[in-house]
Amino acid sequence: MYTKNYQAKELTNGLRTVSYSVAVEDTIDLFVNRVHMAAILATPEMLNELAIGYLICEGIVKSRKEVKDICIDGRTIHVEVEPSEHIELWRELRSSGCVGVRW
């Protein structure tokens, strides 16, 4: 479970302390053909699915069949795909809110 409990003060007919469970994200580094492609802020689970979905949504591959290998090492994902001239490699920071910044 990737959540953390936080204490907060709630003002409803008086002041009381309540506890909220909040999702915790971490930076996941994605390498494609040994090139760092993205730093993605996400919950550190289902990383295989995260990598495949990212590659398909960004147009790097058209289907899972184009992915030759995926290796997950902690918070780092290494993916090997067939080399192609249409792959635009960039470094990107993306949050779970899908706000991306390329540099």
C-alpha positions, 0 to 999 in steps of 0.5 A: 500500500502506498499511502501515508496517514496525516493528522489534520485539524477539522473545524466542524462544530468545533475543532477536532483532530482527524487522520487522512490517508493520502497516496504517496508518489515517488519518481520513476525513471524510464529508460528506453534503449538506454536513454533516459526518457522520462522521470514520472511521478507515480505510485511505485506499483504496477511499473510494467503497466506504467511503462507500456502505457506510457510508451503507447500513449506517447507514440513510441510504440504502437503495441506491446509486441514492439517492446523487446524487453522490460527490466524493473530495478527498484524505481527504475524501468529499462525498456528495449524497443526496436530502433526506429527513426520516428522515436523522438527522445526527450527528457520529461518530468510528468506528474500523475496529473499528467502535467509534463515539462520537457527539457 
